[in-house]
Structures are given as C-alpha cells and as structure tokens.
C-alpha cells in the first residue's frame, strides 16, 4: 500500500511546496474569540476581490496561522482547507443587520468582517451584539442594498445563519458554483 501511495504523496508534496511569489512580512495569527490580523486580512482581501460592500468569514473556517516568510500553496491550504465557493448575497440593510445579529447569536466565536464595524458586549451571551454600523460610524441604511461576500458554507446556513437565510429570496443568493473560484 505504501508503494501505491508514494507517487500521490510526492505530487502532493510538490504542490504544497509550490512558491506563490509572495512573502508574508510578519506572522498573521487567527483567533476564534476575537478579531485577528489574519481574519481581518482575509476578510479585506475577499471583499476587495469580490467588489463587495461587506465580507464575513466564520472563525472556525480559519484553521492555521499564516507564518512569516515566503508564501507557499500548502500554507494557504492549511489556513483555508475547505473547498468553499465564494458566495455573494444581495441584501437590504435590514437583512444585513439580521444576518450579523444571527452570526453573533450562534455562540460560534467572533466572525471576521470587512466593511462593517461591529461592537460586542464583553461577556458572551445570546444578545452580545451591541451595534453594527458602516465604517466611520455611519448607520446601515435599512432600505439600501449591500453586496455581501462569504463562504458558501455560511450562505447555505452554516454556523447558525440558516433561520435568517431562510427568509431571504433565493434570487438574492449566488452560491458561486458557476464562477469556478473557491475560497
């Protein structure tokens, strides 16, 4: 069996060690219970890539720190090991706030967000979300439309978002299955 597996393991090792031509200037750590440098970086990058107003990443989706030094494919895969597609939602401000409220009611750690400022109570609990607003302290317009990008795991209702997403018209949800881009 070991002899049969060896060629596959060699191909995997080549891919894992593939240099991406970038260097990480300092270690970017993750944190399940707080905003983190890695989470902020990835949420900002995802929002920029998708040209979205808001990005959300679930804390359990980040599985390793990104260490300082030359970046290799295997390191990125360790951070984001799931084959999630990049999903987008077209939400009203009211729907966006409901989604954020659901995220922080599920007791699933601290979601990594970009394009929003979220204030939480220090003590975890079912109503730990104190406020959600746009950068600069501007309120979320309940009737405005916001493009939200997130892993399809969340867009399918993962980590407690199911009840809110069940109230959203399916035409407002693009699970990203036709774009060929995974997280």
TAHU-V147724 format. One record per backbone hydrogen bond with DSSP energy under -0.5 kcal/mol. NH is the residue of the N-H (numbers start at 1). CO is the residue of the C=O. If there is no record, write none. Layout:
# TAHU-V147724
nh co
NH CO
NH CO
This chain:
# TAHU-V147724
nh co
5 1
6 2
7 3
9 5
10 6
11 7
12 8
13 9
14 10
15 11
16 12
17 13
18 15
20 71
24 69
25 23
28 66
29 27
34 31
38 29
40 36
41 37
42 38
43 39
44 40
45 41
46 42
47 43
48 44
49 45
50 46
51 47
51 48
52 47
53 147
54 147
55 114
56 149
57 112
61 58
62 59
63 61
63 79
66 28
67 65
69 24
71 22
73 18
74 16
75 72
76 72
77 73
78 74
79 75
80 76
84 82
86 181
87 85
87 150
88 174
89 148
90 172
91 89
91 146
93 141
93 144
94 142
96 92
97 93
98 94
99 95
100 96
101 97
102 98
103 99
104 100
105 101
105 102
106 102
108 103
110 32
111 109
112 57
113 111
114 55
117 133
118 116
119 131
121 128
124 122
128 125
130 119
130 128
131 119
133 117
134 138
137 134
138 134
141 139
144 141
146 91
148 89
148 146
149 54
150 87
151 56
152 85
154 151
155 151
156 152
157 154
158 153
160 157
161 158
162 157
165 161
166 162
167 164
168 165
172 169
173 170
174 88
175 173
179 176
180 176
182 180
183 84
